[in-house]
């Protein structure tokens, strides 16, 4: 996968760790993860919470071309992975993400007659920035690699260099071909939402190859740390990355002026995008508290400080794990009406949806709940039951076994 705990604390990392620990109870496994940059290529063998991890460090690319290529193609990673496959000899390889590794890793496993499963947590395989979000913050609904040129030009500061557009277009066609080949060679693709499935099917991937299943949670750990506490004010909360595509600024602007009657607890690491985090601090108002970096081992304690979770994302979210964690602790959701959030939040039943990026609509929903606190309490009684990680691991074991039985 592309990152792992404890230095990287995203939902995919937490999910992968929980799944690995559940599978490790009856199977031998190894997590192979890109960890970051160092002056030269390095492998570091370690363990995290009892699970063996091989962490890979690669040199920092020195040019825009190098940055682009290293995102999906690394010869040194390929050599390392080949050695790892020959040494560990796995029965199945499950890729959680290939970013910063190499698309050819799928082909390498298949060449050794090893079944391959790829989890599709976002849109990285069919979108250069993985989120179908343009630099001007509008959603991208394009299906053509040539349309990626504008995004790439903006990201590397080349908007004015129109002569380079054909070259960039060819690079994205090349990227698209390599990643498409990787997914086509995989025996199974896993998605956690109908929306994700529909996006990949719209790019030509067959429905029969895509396995839809919701994430599982370590409910025992989560509920062990959760303690419902009464509070004089309604407590809104945000948990996740502090980056603009997550729409945290929308939430802060909508909350401004409500601090006399409510609290807003914001959990996220301010050091990853310091400029944006500084902007959030400037938008802060009475009732807002920034708690800093999340310790996912203490998610139950974090959720104890929230009555209603806000997910103000500006992009097509795949399936935020934090929503399932909120449901497990009987916390309703306020979420953007976009992507899979529409299917994860039953509007008026398990929470409320507000229009994408609409501060006024979000504020209106927050005010309504402040004036009708009993609605939140009643919603909390009829939230969906999340899936336990042990059950989810059994689902995947069944999938793995079916692929082993059908391997040529």
C-alpha contacts under 8 A as a table, 3 or more apart, distances in Angstrom:
res1	aa1	res2	aa2	distance
1	X	4	X	7.43
1	X	31	X	7.67
1	X	32	X	6.29
1	X	33	X	4.77
1	X	34	X	6.56
1	X	95	X	6.10
1	X	96	X	5.13
1	X	97	X	4.55
1	X	98	X	5.75
1	X	99	X	7.47
1	X	101	X	7.80
2	X	33	X	5.59
2	X	34	X	4.96
2	X	35	X	7.20
2	X	96	X	7.79
2	X	97	X	5.51
2	X	98	X	5.78
2	X	99	X	5.26
2	X	100	X	6.09
2	X	101	X	6.73
3	X	8	X	6.22
3	X	13	X	6.74
3	X	33	X	5.67
3	X	34	X	5.41
3	X	35	X	5.47
3	X	36	X	7.98
4	X	7	X	6.85
4	X	8	X	5.47
4	X	9	X	7.36
4	X	13	X	5.18
4	X	33	X	6.35
4	X	34	X	7.65
4	X	35	X	6.86
5	X	8	X	5.03
5	X	9	X	5.90
5	X	13	X	6.08
5	X	14	X	7.21
5	X	17	X	7.68
5	X	48	X	7.70
6	X	9	X	6.36
8	X	13	X	7.02
9	X	13	X	6.17
9	X	14	X	6.68
9	X	294	X	7.28
9	X	295	X	7.62
9	X	296	X	7.07
10	X	13	X	5.35
10	X	14	X	6.39
10	X	240	X	7.55
10	X	241	X	7.68
11	X	14	X	5.14
11	X	15	X	6.03
11	X	320	X	7.01
11	X	321	X	5.77
11	X	322	X	7.48
12	X	15	X	5.10
12	X	16	X	5.98
12	X	96	X	7.72
12	X	121	X	7.42
13	X	16	X	5.17
13	X	17	X	6.19
14	X	17	X	5.22
14	X	18	X	6.25
14	X	296	X	7.22
15	X	18	X	5.19
15	X	19	X	6.07
15	X	215	X	7.39
15	X	216	X	7.51
15	X	217	X	7.33
15	X	321	X	7.75
16	X	19	X	5.09
16	X	20	X	5.95
16	X	96	X	7.46
17	X	20	X	5.09
17	X	21	X	6.17
18	X	21	X	5.24
18	X	22	X	6.26
18	X	217	X	7.19
18	X	218	X	6.39
18	X	389	X	6.91
19	X	22	X	5.12
19	X	23	X	6.16
19	X	216	X	7.78
19	X	389	X	6.43
19	X	390	X	7.96
19	X	392	X	7.93
19	X	393	X	6.27
20	X	23	X	5.12
20	X	24	X	5.87
20	X	29	X	7.50
20	X	31	X	7.98
20	X	51	X	7.14
21	X	24	X	5.03
21	X	25	X	6.76
21	X	50	X	7.75
21	X	51	X	6.57
22	X	25	X	5.75
22	X	389	X	6.89
22	X	390	X	5.96
22	X	393	X	6.40
23	X	26	X	6.00
23	X	27	X	5.86
23	X	29	X	7.86
23	X	393	X	6.22
24	X	27	X	4.84
24	X	28	X	5.84
24	X	29	X	6.38
24	X	51	X	7.38
29	X	51	X	7.71
29	X	52	X	7.31
29	X	90	X	7.82
30	X	51	X	7.17
30	X	52	X	5.35
30	X	53	X	5.80
30	X	54	X	7.30
31	X	51	X	7.67
31	X	52	X	6.36
31	X	53	X	4.65
31	X	54	X	6.15
32	X	53	X	5.97
32	X	54	X	4.92
32	X	55	X	6.20
32	X	56	X	7.54
33	X	53	X	7.31
33	X	54	X	6.29
33	X	55	X	5.04
33	X	56	X	5.94
34	X	55	X	5.79
34	X	56	X	4.58
34	X	57	X	6.14
34	X	58	X	7.97
34	X	100	X	6.78
34	X	101	X	6.63
35	X	55	X	5.72
35	X	56	X	5.54
35	X	57	X	5.62
36	X	56	X	7.31
36	X	57	X	5.16
36	X	58	X	6.56
37	X	57	X	5.27
37	X	58	X	4.98
37	X	59	X	5.31
37	X	60	X	5.46
38	X	41	X	6.80
38	X	42	X	7.63
38	X	57	X	5.84
38	X	58	X	5.80
38	X	59	X	5.19
38	X	60	X	6.77
39	X	58	X	7.46
39	X	59	X	5.10
39	X	60	X	7.02
40	X	57	X	7.61
40	X	58	X	6.18
40	X	59	X	5.07
41	X	56	X	7.48
41	X	57	X	5.49
41	X	58	X	4.56
41	X	59	X	5.95
41	X	76	X	7.24
42	X	56	X	5.90
42	X	57	X	5.05
42	X	58	X	6.69
43	X	54	X	6.61
43	X	55	X	5.71
43	X	56	X	4.83
43	X	57	X	6.45
44	X	54	X	5.71
44	X	55	X	5.09
44	X	56	X	6.58
45	X	52	X	7.49
45	X	53	X	6.00
45	X	54	X	4.58
45	X	55	X	6.33
46	X	52	X	5.93
46	X	53	X	5.19
46	X	54	X	6.23
46	X	55	X	7.50
47	X	50	X	5.74
47	X	51	X	5.26
47	X	52	X	4.34
47	X	53	X	5.30
48	X	51	X	5.23
48	X	52	X	6.54
48	X	53	X	6.86
56	X	77	X	7.73
58	X	77	X	7.98
61	X	64	X	7.86
61	X	66	X	4.99
61	X	67	X	5.32
61	X	70	X	7.23
62	X	66	X	6.21
62	X	67	X	7.31
63	X	66	X	4.98
63	X	67	X	6.24
64	X	67	X	5.08
64	X	68	X	6.18
64	X	156	X	7.23
65	X	68	X	5.11
65	X	69	X	6.14
66	X	69	X	5.20
66	X	70	X	5.89
67	X	70	X	5.34
67	X	71	X	6.44
68	X	71	X	5.59
68	X	72	X	7.78
69	X	72	X	5.93
69	X	73	X	5.62
69	X	74	X	7.68
70	X	73	X	5.15
70	X	74	X	5.70
70	X	100	X	5.84
70	X	101	X	7.38
70	X	102	X	7.89
71	X	99	X	5.54
71	X	100	X	4.27
71	X	101	X	6.81
71	X	102	X	7.61
72	X	98	X	6.92
72	X	99	X	5.77
72	X	100	X	5.58
72	X	101	X	5.81
72	X	102	X	4.69
72	X	103	X	5.64
72	X	175	X	7.69
72	X	179	X	7.99
73	X	100	X	7.39
73	X	101	X	6.36
73	X	102	X	4.25
73	X	103	X	6.18
73	X	104	X	7.38
74	X	77	X	5.25
74	X	78	X	6.28
74	X	100	X	7.72
74	X	101	X	6.14
74	X	102	X	5.42
75	X	78	X	4.99
75	X	79	X	6.31
75	X	102	X	7.82
76	X	79	X	5.19
76	X	80	X	6.24
77	X	80	X	5.03
77	X	81	X	5.98
77	X	101	X	6.23
77	X	102	X	6.89
78	X	81	X	5.07
78	X	82	X	6.05
78	X	101	X	7.93
78	X	102	X	6.70
78	X	104	X	7.24
78	X	105	X	6.43
79	X	82	X	5.20
79	X	83	X	6.37
80	X	83	X	5.25
80	X	84	X	6.22
81	X	84	X	4.87
81	X	85	X	6.11
81	X	105	X	7.18
82	X	85	X	5.19
82	X	86	X	6.30
82	X	108	X	6.91
83	X	86	X	5.20
83	X	87	X	6.08
84	X	87	X	5.09
84	X	88	X	5.83
84	X	89	X	7.81
85	X	88	X	5.35
85	X	89	X	5.22
85	X	90	X	6.72
85	X	109	X	7.41
86	X	89	X	5.36
90	X	93	X	6.68
90	X	114	X	7.37
91	X	114	X	6.06
91	X	115	X	7.20
91	X	404	X	7.65
92	X	114	X	5.72
92	X	115	X	5.16
92	X	116	X	6.04
92	X	117	X	7.76
92	X	400	X	6.82
92	X	404	X	7.69
93	X	109	X	7.26
93	X	114	X	6.94
93	X	115	X	6.42
93	X	116	X	4.98
93	X	117	X	6.36
94	X	116	X	5.88
94	X	117	X	4.68
94	X	118	X	5.77
94	X	119	X	7.51
95	X	98	X	6.91
95	X	116	X	7.57
95	X	117	X	6.17
95	X	118	X	4.71
95	X	119	X	6.22
96	X	118	X	6.09
96	X	119	X	5.02
96	X	120	X	7.27
96	X	121	X	7.63
97	X	118	X	7.48
97	X	119	X	6.95
97	X	120	X	7.46
97	X	121	X	7.72
98	X	101	X	5.26
98	X	102	X	6.11
98	X	103	X	6.44
99	X	102	X	7.20
99	X	124	X	7.81
102	X	105	X	5.74
103	X	106	X	6.41
103	X	107	X	7.89
103	X	178	X	6.52
103	X	179	X	5.88
103	X	182	X	5.91
104	X	107	X	5.16
104	X	108	X	6.25
104	X	178	X	7.81
104	X	182	X	6.77
105	X	108	X	4.96
105	X	109	X	6.35
106	X	109	X	5.32
106	X	110	X	6.28
106	X	116	X	6.89
106	X	182	X	5.72
106	X	185	X	7.03
106	X	186	X	6.74
107	X	110	X	5.05
107	X	111	X	6.02
107	X	182	X	6.69
107	X	185	X	6.85
108	X	111	X	5.13
108	X	112	X	6.71
109	X	112	X	5.28
109	X	113	X	6.64
109	X	114	X	5.39
109	X	115	X	7.38
109	X	116	X	7.10
110	X	113	X	4.85
110	X	114	X	5.22
110	X	115	X	6.49
110	X	116	X	7.05
110	X	185	X	7.58
110	X	186	X	7.97
111	X	114	X	7.44
113	X	407	X	7.45
113	X	408	X	7.59
114	X	407	X	7.86
115	X	186	X	7.47
115	X	187	X	6.22
115	X	400	X	7.96
115	X	403	X	6.24
115	X	404	X	6.55
115	X	407	X	6.65
116	X	186	X	5.11
116	X	187	X	5.38
116	X	188	X	6.80
117	X	186	X	5.88
117	X	187	X	5.88
117	X	188	X	4.84
117	X	189	X	5.81
117	X	190	X	7.33
118	X	183	X	7.39
118	X	186	X	6.75
118	X	188	X	6.46
118	X	189	X	4.96
118	X	190	X	6.18
119	X	189	X	5.74
119	X	190	X	4.51
119	X	191	X	6.15
120	X	123	X	7.15
120	X	189	X	6.82
120	X	190	X	5.89
120	X	191	X	5.39
120	X	192	X	7.99
120	X	196	X	7.80
121	X	191	X	6.65
121	X	192	X	7.38
121	X	318	X	6.10
121	X	319	X	7.56
122	X	130	X	5.98
122	X	131	X	6.73
122	X	196	X	7.40
122	X	317	X	7.50
122	X	318	X	5.63
123	X	126	X	5.55
123	X	127	X	5.61
123	X	130	X	4.43
123	X	131	X	5.78
123	X	132	X	7.23
123	X	196	X	7.88
124	X	127	X	5.00
124	X	128	X	6.03
124	X	129	X	6.37
124	X	130	X	3.66
124	X	131	X	7.11
125	X	128	X	7.51
125	X	130	X	7.19
125	X	176	X	7.32
125	X	179	X	5.70
125	X	180	X	7.08
126	X	130	X	7.32
126	X	176	X	6.70
126	X	179	X	7.76
126	X	180	X	7.86
126	X	200	X	7.84
126	X	203	X	7.87
127	X	130	X	4.90
127	X	131	X	6.78
127	X	132	X	6.19
127	X	148	X	7.75
128	X	148	X	7.01
128	X	172	X	7.79
129	X	132	X	6.88
129	X	133	X	7.49
131	X	315	X	6.26
131	X	316	X	6.53
131	X	317	X	7.77
132	X	139	X	5.95
132	X	140	X	4.84
132	X	141	X	7.05
132	X	315	X	7.04
132	X	316	X	7.16
133	X	137	X	6.06
133	X	138	X	5.90
133	X	139	X	4.70
133	X	140	X	5.43
133	X	315	X	6.14
134	X	137	X	5.31
134	X	138	X	5.38
134	X	139	X	6.10
134	X	140	X	6.09
134	X	151	X	6.07
135	X	138	X	7.41
135	X	151	X	6.11
135	X	154	X	6.73
135	X	155	X	7.52
137	X	245	X	7.54
137	X	314	X	7.59
139	X	315	X	6.67
139	X	316	X	7.99
142	X	147	X	6.93
143	X	147	X	7.99
143	X	203	X	7.28
144	X	147	X	5.60
144	X	148	X	7.43
145	X	148	X	5.38
145	X	149	X	7.69
145	X	169	X	6.72
145	X	172	X	5.64
145	X	173	X	5.65
145	X	176	X	7.11
146	X	149	X	5.84
146	X	169	X	4.88
146	X	170	X	7.70
146	X	172	X	7.05
146	X	173	X	7.32
147	X	150	X	6.40
147	X	151	X	7.88
147	X	169	X	7.76
148	X	151	X	5.40
148	X	152	X	6.28
148	X	169	X	7.17
148	X	172	X	7.00
149	X	152	X	5.10
149	X	153	X	5.99
149	X	165	X	6.23
149	X	168	X	5.86
149	X	169	X	5.66
149	X	172	X	7.72
150	X	153	X	5.15
150	X	154	X	6.23
150	X	159	X	7.33
151	X	154	X	5.26
151	X	155	X	6.23
152	X	155	X	5.15
152	X	156	X	6.35
152	X	168	X	7.73
153	X	156	X	5.46
153	X	157	X	5.85
153	X	158	X	4.65
153	X	159	X	5.11
153	X	165	X	7.95
154	X	157	X	5.05
154	X	158	X	6.04
154	X	159	X	5.54
155	X	158	X	7.79
158	X	161	X	5.36
159	X	162	X	7.04
161	X	164	X	5.85
161	X	165	X	7.47
162	X	165	X	5.43
163	X	166	X	7.12
164	X	167	X	5.39
164	X	168	X	6.32
165	X	168	X	5.11
165	X	169	X	6.05
166	X	169	X	4.97
166	X	170	X	6.32
167	X	170	X	5.24
167	X	171	X	6.45
168	X	171	X	5.02
168	X	172	X	6.42
169	X	172	X	5.27
169	X	173	X	6.31
170	X	173	X	4.98
170	X	174	X	6.14
171	X	174	X	5.01
171	X	175	X	6.18
172	X	175	X	4.85
172	X	176	X	5.94
173	X	176	X	5.03
173	X	177	X	6.18
174	X	177	X	5.21
174	X	178	X	6.40
175	X	178	X	5.32
175	X	179	X	6.25
176	X	179	X	5.36
176	X	180	X	5.86
177	X	180	X	5.17
177	X	181	X	6.05
178	X	181	X	5.18
178	X	182	X	6.37
179	X	182	X	5.00
179	X	183	X	6.41
180	X	183	X	5.24
180	X	184	X	6.05
181	X	184	X	5.03
181	X	185	X	6.10
182	X	185	X	5.25
182	X	186	X	6.42
183	X	186	X	5.14
183	X	189	X	7.57
184	X	187	X	7.89
184	X	205	X	7.71
186	X	189	X	7.14
187	X	209	X	7.30
187	X	403	X	7.14
188	X	209	X	5.36
188	X	210	X	6.16
188	X	211	X	7.02
189	X	209	X	6.11
189	X	210	X	4.71
189	X	211	X	5.95
190	X	210	X	5.72
190	X	211	X	4.75
190	X	212	X	5.95
190	X	213	X	7.24
191	X	194	X	7.75
191	X	196	X	6.38
191	X	197	X	6.18
191	X	210	X	6.99
191	X	211	X	6.23
191	X	212	X	5.03
191	X	213	X	6.36
191	X	214	X	7.78
192	X	196	X	7.20
192	X	212	X	5.66
192	X	213	X	5.08
192	X	214	X	4.69
192	X	215	X	6.42
192	X	318	X	7.16
192	X	319	X	6.07
193	X	196	X	5.37
193	X	197	X	6.42
193	X	212	X	6.68
193	X	213	X	7.32
193	X	214	X	6.97
193	X	318	X	6.58
193	X	319	X	6.23
193	X	340	X	6.13
193	X	343	X	7.83
194	X	197	X	5.00
194	X	198	X	6.13
194	X	212	X	7.30
194	X	340	X	7.08
194	X	343	X	7.87
195	X	198	X	5.08
195	X	199	X	6.33
195	X	318	X	7.45
195	X	339	X	6.14
195	X	340	X	5.25
196	X	199	X	5.24
196	X	200	X	6.48
196	X	318	X	6.03
196	X	340	X	7.22
197	X	200	X	5.39
197	X	201	X	6.10
197	X	207	X	7.92
197	X	210	X	7.12
197	X	212	X	7.51
198	X	201	X	5.00
198	X	202	X	6.02
199	X	202	X	5.14
199	X	203	X	6.73
200	X	203	X	5.16
200	X	204	X	6.83
200	X	205	X	5.87
201	X	204	X	5.12
201	X	205	X	4.74
201	X	206	X	6.06
201	X	207	X	6.41
202	X	205	X	7.29
205	X	209	X	7.51
206	X	209	X	5.61
206	X	210	X	7.04
207	X	210	X	5.36
208	X	211	X	7.70
214	X	387	X	7.36
215	X	321	X	7.16
215	X	387	X	6.95
215	X	389	X	7.56
215	X	392	X	6.95
216	X	386	X	7.17
216	X	387	X	4.83
216	X	388	X	4.91
216	X	389	X	4.00
216	X	390	X	7.45
216	X	391	X	7.32
216	X	392	X	5.25
216	X	393	X	7.84
217	X	324	X	7.64
217	X	325	X	7.32
217	X	386	X	7.29
217	X	387	X	6.26
217	X	388	X	4.99
217	X	389	X	4.60
218	X	221	X	5.70
218	X	222	X	6.33
218	X	388	X	6.15
218	X	389	X	5.38
218	X	390	X	7.85
219	X	222	X	4.96
219	X	223	X	5.87
219	X	328	X	7.38
219	X	388	X	6.02
219	X	389	X	7.46
220	X	223	X	5.49
220	X	224	X	5.97
221	X	224	X	5.15
221	X	225	X	6.64
221	X	297	X	7.62
221	X	300	X	7.57
222	X	225	X	5.70
222	X	226	X	6.52
222	X	297	X	7.93
222	X	298	X	7.47
222	X	299	X	6.16
222	X	300	X	4.65
222	X	325	X	7.58
223	X	226	X	4.97
223	X	300	X	5.88
223	X	328	X	7.75
223	X	329	X	7.02
224	X	300	X	6.93
225	X	298	X	6.49
225	X	299	X	7.23
225	X	300	X	4.34
225	X	301	X	5.03
226	X	299	X	7.86
226	X	300	X	4.10
226	X	301	X	5.03
226	X	302	X	7.77
226	X	303	X	6.70
226	X	304	X	5.48
226	X	329	X	7.23
227	X	300	X	7.58
227	X	301	X	6.90
227	X	304	X	5.47
228	X	304	X	5.45
229	X	304	X	6.55
229	X	305	X	7.41
231	X	234	X	7.02
231	X	235	X	7.70
233	X	261	X	5.73
233	X	262	X	4.82
233	X	263	X	6.50
234	X	261	X	7.18
234	X	262	X	4.92
234	X	263	X	6.31
234	X	307	X	6.43
234	X	308	X	7.92
234	X	370	X	6.75
234	X	373	X	7.49
235	X	262	X	5.85
235	X	263	X	4.67
235	X	264	X	5.88
235	X	265	X	7.27
235	X	305	X	7.11
235	X	306	X	5.15
235	X	307	X	5.05
235	X	308	X	6.45
236	X	262	X	7.37
236	X	263	X	5.95
236	X	264	X	4.73
236	X	265	X	6.38
236	X	306	X	5.76
236	X	307	X	6.01
236	X	308	X	4.96
236	X	309	X	5.88
236	X	310	X	6.80
237	X	264	X	5.37
237	X	265	X	4.69
237	X	266	X	5.80
237	X	267	X	7.81
237	X	305	X	7.86
237	X	306	X	5.46
237	X	307	X	7.48
237	X	308	X	6.26
237	X	309	X	4.88
237	X	310	X	5.89
238	X	248	X	7.80
238	X	264	X	7.71
238	X	265	X	6.37
238	X	266	X	4.84
238	X	267	X	6.03
238	X	309	X	5.97
238	X	310	X	5.47
238	X	311	X	6.75
239	X	266	X	6.23
239	X	267	X	4.76
239	X	268	X	6.19
239	X	294	X	7.93
239	X	309	X	7.88
239	X	322	X	7.28
240	X	267	X	6.38
240	X	268	X	5.27
240	X	294	X	7.84
241	X	246	X	7.04
241	X	268	X	5.38
241	X	269	X	6.64
242	X	246	X	6.98
242	X	248	X	6.80
242	X	268	X	5.73
242	X	269	X	6.51
242	X	270	X	6.42
242	X	272	X	7.76
242	X	273	X	6.90
242	X	276	X	7.30
242	X	277	X	6.43
243	X	246	X	5.66
243	X	247	X	7.32
243	X	248	X	7.32
243	X	273	X	6.44
243	X	276	X	6.44
243	X	277	X	7.64
244	X	247	X	5.30
244	X	248	X	6.65
244	X	249	X	7.12
244	X	276	X	6.94
245	X	313	X	6.14
245	X	314	X	5.19
245	X	315	X	6.22
246	X	311	X	7.70
246	X	312	X	6.22
246	X	313	X	4.16
246	X	314	X	5.82
246	X	315	X	7.34
247	X	250	X	5.25
247	X	251	X	6.78
247	X	312	X	5.06
247	X	313	X	4.87
247	X	314	X	5.64
247	X	357	X	7.30
248	X	251	X	5.11
248	X	252	X	6.38
248	X	280	X	7.59
248	X	312	X	6.44
248	X	313	X	7.66
249	X	252	X	5.08
249	X	253	X	6.10
249	X	280	X	6.10
249	X	283	X	7.31
250	X	253	X	5.28
250	X	254	X	6.13
250	X	312	X	6.94
250	X	357	X	6.48
250	X	358	X	7.56
250	X	359	X	5.79
251	X	254	X	5.12
251	X	255	X	6.09
251	X	310	X	7.81
251	X	312	X	6.50
251	X	359	X	7.14
251	X	362	X	7.57
252	X	255	X	5.09
252	X	256	X	6.25
252	X	280	X	7.39
252	X	283	X	6.22
252	X	284	X	6.42
252	X	285	X	7.85
253	X	256	X	5.40
253	X	283	X	6.67
253	X	359	X	6.75
254	X	359	X	5.03
254	X	360	X	6.60
254	X	362	X	6.26
254	X	363	X	4.80
255	X	258	X	5.63
255	X	259	X	7.51
255	X	264	X	7.76
255	X	363	X	6.42
255	X	366	X	7.89
256	X	259	X	7.06
256	X	284	X	7.54
256	X	285	X	5.72
256	X	286	X	7.49
257	X	260	X	7.34
257	X	285	X	7.16
257	X	286	X	7.21
258	X	261	X	5.75
258	X	262	X	5.92
258	X	263	X	7.99
258	X	286	X	7.71
258	X	287	X	7.49
259	X	262	X	5.05
259	X	263	X	6.01
259	X	285	X	7.16
259	X	286	X	4.79
259	X	287	X	4.17
259	X	288	X	7.26
260	X	286	X	7.35
260	X	287	X	7.05
261	X	370	X	7.44
262	X	287	X	6.47
262	X	370	X	7.59
263	X	287	X	4.66
263	X	288	X	6.02
263	X	289	X	7.89
264	X	287	X	5.97
264	X	288	X	4.70
264	X	289	X	6.31
265	X	288	X	6.03
265	X	289	X	5.08
265	X	290	X	6.19
265	X	291	X	7.13
265	X	305	X	7.52
265	X	306	X	7.32
266	X	288	X	7.49
266	X	289	X	6.14
266	X	290	X	4.86
266	X	291	X	6.06
266	X	292	X	7.69
267	X	290	X	6.23
267	X	291	X	5.19
267	X	292	X	5.53
267	X	293	X	6.42
267	X	294	X	6.18
268	X	290	X	7.89
268	X	291	X	7.14
268	X	292	X	5.12
268	X	293	X	4.74
268	X	294	X	5.73
269	X	272	X	6.35
269	X	292	X	5.16
269	X	293	X	3.97
269	X	294	X	6.79
270	X	273	X	6.23
270	X	274	X	5.67
270	X	277	X	5.29
270	X	292	X	6.45
270	X	293	X	7.15
271	X	274	X	5.08
271	X	277	X	7.69
273	X	276	X	5.59
273	X	277	X	6.18
274	X	277	X	4.91
274	X	278	X	5.99
275	X	278	X	5.11
275	X	279	X	6.41
276	X	279	X	5.01
276	X	280	X	6.36
277	X	280	X	4.98
277	X	281	X	6.33
278	X	281	X	5.07
278	X	282	X	6.43
279	X	282	X	5.07
279	X	283	X	6.38
280	X	283	X	4.99
280	X	284	X	6.25
281	X	284	X	5.09
284	X	288	X	6.09
285	X	288	X	5.83
294	X	299	X	7.88
295	X	298	X	5.52
295	X	299	X	6.81
296	X	299	X	4.97
298	X	301	X	5.41
298	X	302	X	6.44
299	X	302	X	4.95
299	X	303	X	6.15
300	X	303	X	5.21
300	X	304	X	6.32
300	X	329	X	7.85
301	X	304	X	5.08
301	X	305	X	7.25
302	X	305	X	5.75
302	X	306	X	7.53
303	X	306	X	5.30
303	X	326	X	7.10
303	X	329	X	7.40
304	X	307	X	7.90
306	X	309	X	6.71
306	X	331	X	7.57
307	X	331	X	5.86
307	X	332	X	7.50
307	X	376	X	7.83
308	X	331	X	5.54
308	X	332	X	5.32
308	X	333	X	5.81
308	X	334	X	7.15
308	X	376	X	7.54
309	X	323	X	7.99
309	X	326	X	7.11
309	X	331	X	6.74
309	X	332	X	6.40
309	X	333	X	4.89
309	X	334	X	6.12
310	X	333	X	5.85
310	X	334	X	4.63
310	X	335	X	5.75
311	X	333	X	7.27
311	X	334	X	6.12
311	X	335	X	4.53
311	X	336	X	6.49
312	X	334	X	7.73
312	X	335	X	5.50
312	X	336	X	5.18
312	X	356	X	7.75
312	X	357	X	7.38
313	X	316	X	7.82
313	X	317	X	7.13
313	X	335	X	7.51
313	X	336	X	6.05
313	X	356	X	7.76
313	X	357	X	7.91
314	X	336	X	7.41
314	X	338	X	7.73
314	X	356	X	6.44
314	X	357	X	6.38
315	X	338	X	7.17
315	X	339	X	7.42
316	X	338	X	5.93
316	X	339	X	4.32
316	X	340	X	6.82
317	X	320	X	6.85
317	X	338	X	7.52
317	X	339	X	5.73
317	X	340	X	5.99
317	X	341	X	6.72
318	X	339	X	7.13
318	X	340	X	5.80
318	X	341	X	7.92
319	X	340	X	6.28
319	X	341	X	7.24
319	X	344	X	7.59
320	X	323	X	5.75
320	X	324	X	7.55
321	X	324	X	5.43
321	X	325	X	6.52
322	X	325	X	4.90
322	X	326	X	6.10
323	X	326	X	5.06
323	X	327	X	6.28
323	X	333	X	7.34
323	X	344	X	7.76
324	X	327	X	5.10
324	X	328	X	6.23
324	X	386	X	5.74
325	X	328	X	5.09
325	X	329	X	6.58
325	X	386	X	7.63
326	X	329	X	5.29
326	X	330	X	6.22
326	X	331	X	4.93
326	X	332	X	6.92
326	X	333	X	7.72
327	X	330	X	4.88
327	X	331	X	5.44
327	X	332	X	6.66
327	X	383	X	5.96
327	X	384	X	6.44
327	X	385	X	6.77
327	X	386	X	6.68
328	X	331	X	7.56
328	X	385	X	6.41
328	X	386	X	5.93
330	X	380	X	4.86
330	X	381	X	6.93
330	X	383	X	6.43
331	X	380	X	5.75
331	X	383	X	7.90
332	X	350	X	5.50
332	X	351	X	4.97
332	X	376	X	6.88
332	X	379	X	6.45
332	X	380	X	5.94
332	X	383	X	7.20
333	X	345	X	6.87
333	X	350	X	6.60
333	X	351	X	4.47
333	X	352	X	6.39
334	X	351	X	5.62
334	X	352	X	4.94
334	X	353	X	5.80
334	X	354	X	7.32
335	X	341	X	6.71
335	X	345	X	7.39
335	X	351	X	7.82
335	X	352	X	6.48
335	X	353	X	4.93
335	X	354	X	6.22
336	X	341	X	6.84
336	X	342	X	7.88
336	X	353	X	5.52
336	X	354	X	5.10
336	X	355	X	5.83
336	X	356	X	5.14
336	X	357	X	7.38
337	X	341	X	6.46
337	X	342	X	5.68
337	X	353	X	5.32
337	X	354	X	5.59
337	X	355	X	5.31
337	X	356	X	5.63
338	X	341	X	5.80
338	X	342	X	6.01
338	X	356	X	6.55
339	X	342	X	6.20
340	X	343	X	5.32
340	X	344	X	6.20
341	X	344	X	4.89
341	X	345	X	5.90
342	X	345	X	5.65
342	X	346	X	7.14
342	X	347	X	7.84
342	X	353	X	7.44
343	X	346	X	6.61
345	X	349	X	7.89
345	X	350	X	5.84
345	X	351	X	5.98
345	X	352	X	7.04
345	X	353	X	7.32
346	X	349	X	5.29
346	X	350	X	5.20
346	X	351	X	6.32
346	X	352	X	7.29
347	X	350	X	6.49
347	X	351	X	5.56
347	X	352	X	4.66
347	X	353	X	5.78
348	X	351	X	5.51
348	X	352	X	5.40
349	X	352	X	7.59
349	X	379	X	6.26
349	X	382	X	7.40
349	X	383	X	7.56
350	X	379	X	5.91
350	X	380	X	7.46
350	X	382	X	6.98
350	X	383	X	5.32
350	X	384	X	7.52
351	X	379	X	7.10
352	X	365	X	7.66
354	X	358	X	7.14
354	X	361	X	5.85
354	X	362	X	5.64
354	X	365	X	7.51
355	X	358	X	5.39
355	X	361	X	6.49
355	X	362	X	7.57
358	X	361	X	5.39
358	X	362	X	6.31
359	X	362	X	5.14
359	X	363	X	6.00
360	X	363	X	5.07
360	X	364	X	6.03
361	X	364	X	5.02
361	X	365	X	6.29
362	X	365	X	5.16
362	X	366	X	6.24
363	X	366	X	5.02
363	X	367	X	6.09
364	X	367	X	5.15
364	X	368	X	6.12
365	X	368	X	5.10
365	X	369	X	6.34
366	X	369	X	5.23
366	X	370	X	6.22
367	X	370	X	4.95
367	X	371	X	6.21
368	X	371	X	5.17
368	X	372	X	6.12
369	X	372	X	4.82
369	X	373	X	5.46
369	X	375	X	6.80
369	X	376	X	6.98
370	X	373	X	5.52
372	X	375	X	5.75
372	X	376	X	7.79
373	X	376	X	5.64
373	X	377	X	6.90
374	X	377	X	5.04
374	X	378	X	6.13
375	X	378	X	5.16
375	X	379	X	6.07
376	X	379	X	5.11
376	X	380	X	6.20
377	X	380	X	5.19
377	X	381	X	6.91
378	X	381	X	5.44
378	X	382	X	7.27
379	X	382	X	5.55
379	X	383	X	6.61
380	X	383	X	5.80
387	X	391	X	6.91
387	X	392	X	6.87
388	X	391	X	5.46
388	X	392	X	6.40
389	X	392	X	4.90
389	X	393	X	5.98
390	X	393	X	5.12
390	X	394	X	6.41
391	X	394	X	5.11
391	X	395	X	6.43
392	X	395	X	5.01
392	X	396	X	6.44
393	X	396	X	5.16
393	X	397	X	6.09
394	X	397	X	4.93
394	X	398	X	6.22
395	X	398	X	5.26
395	X	399	X	6.46
396	X	399	X	4.87
396	X	400	X	6.06
397	X	400	X	5.00
397	X	401	X	6.11
398	X	401	X	5.16
398	X	402	X	6.23
399	X	402	X	5.14
399	X	403	X	6.39
400	X	403	X	5.20
400	X	404	X	6.22
401	X	404	X	4.99
401	X	405	X	6.13
402	X	405	X	5.15
402	X	406	X	6.29
403	X	406	X	5.02
403	X	407	X	5.95
404	X	407	X	5.31
